Amino acid sequence: MKTLLDNLQMAEDCLLGHASDEQRLLFEASLLLYPALREDVHWQRKTYHIIRAYGRQRLRHELEAMHRTLFTAPRHRAFRDKVLRIFQQR
């Protein structure tokens, strides 16, 4: 089996869609042959999922803060009124 770093790089390339067809087939064969690699890939997938979820949550909070600032602060009243007029015309 390849070194841990090579396996990690191969798994990352496959999970992120950067691997060629040949690399993907070789990796799938490795997953069948090495249960430990299969478990490592499982945890790598979970890690990617958590990172994406955290990024979405953080972006959502930033957008909510921006919305609160733009639509409640008195200094942005003209902007808020302009946006509301755009959507009231429809």
N, C-alpha and C positions, 0 to 999 in steps of 0.2 A: 504494500500500500504506500502511497505517496506520503510525504511529510504532512504534518498537521497544517502548516501554512499553505501548502499546495492545495490540500483538500478544502480549506477555508476559501481560498481564492476561486477554486472551481465551483464550489457551492454558491458563492456570491454571484459569479458570472451567470450561472444557470438560473438562480432565483430572480435576478434582476433582468433577465432576458438578453444578456450580452454574449452568451456562449453560442458557438456555431452548432450546427446539427450534430456534427461528429463529437464535439465536446460534450454535448447534452447526452448523447447515447452512451458515451464512455462513463459519464457521471451516473446515469441511471443504472448501468451495470455495476458500478462500484457500490451503489446503494443496496443492490441485491446481495452483493458479496460480503459487505461489512456492516453489520448491525450498529456498531458504534458510530459509524459515519451517518447512518440513518437518524440516529438520535441527535447527533450534532446539528444536522440539517433541520430537524424538527425545532430545536431551540433557536436556531438562526432565523427560521421563519417567524417564530413567536416574537423574537426581538424586533424584526422588521415591522411586524404588525403593531407592536407597542410604540415604536418610534413614530410610525405614521399617525397613529391615534393621538399621540402627544402633540405632534405638529398640527393636526387639525384642531385639536382643542385649544392650543395656544393661539392659532390664527383666529378662531371663533371669538376668543376673549378680546383679542386686539380689535377685531371688527366691532364688537359690541361697545368697547370703550370709545372707539372713534364715532360710532353712531350716537352714543350718549353725549359726547362733546359737541358734535355738529348740530344735534337737534334739541339740545337743552340749554346750551350756553347762550346768554343774551347777545354776545358779540357775533354770533353766527346766525342771527335771526334772519337776515336778508338771504343768506344761502338757503336756510331751511324753507323760507317762504317761496323761493324760486323753485326748489325741488318739488314742493307740494303743488305748486301751480302747474308744473309740467304733468304731473300725474292726474290732476283734476281735469285737465283738458280732454282726456280720453274718454 
